[in-house]
Amino acid sequence: MPTWRTVQNIARTLPETTEGPQYDKSSLRVGGKAFLIRGGDETFSIITDDRDVMLQSSPDIYESIPHHVGTKWVVVRLARISEEELREIMADAWRIRAPRRLIKANPAI
């Protein structure tokens, strides 16, 4: 089962990703923009272009909260997601927020 440490280790593989505060939580950022915000020991919120698909196809992993209605953010349950899927959604979120120069320089991500 992935943990917050797993999330942090994956983040280290994503160029120019930093960890810092967002509201009263820890967040991962690229280009000054948050792409993942820690919710607690068991959850985090992540930005995605596939929000509705994720919520419908895997409601055991992904959920919405009132604060995220009308946004691209979903809540992820760490205890339910595989490390492989975690890597994929983090890379996708990184691409949504990364500056074009980083995306161009890192086409494999």
Buried (B, 14 or more C-beta within 10 A) or exposed (E): EBEBEBBBEBBEEBEBBEBEEBEEEBBBBBBEEBBBBBBEEBBBBBBBEEBEEBBEEBEEBBBBEEEBEEEEBBBBBBEBBEEEBBBEBBBBBBBBBBEEEBBEEBEEB
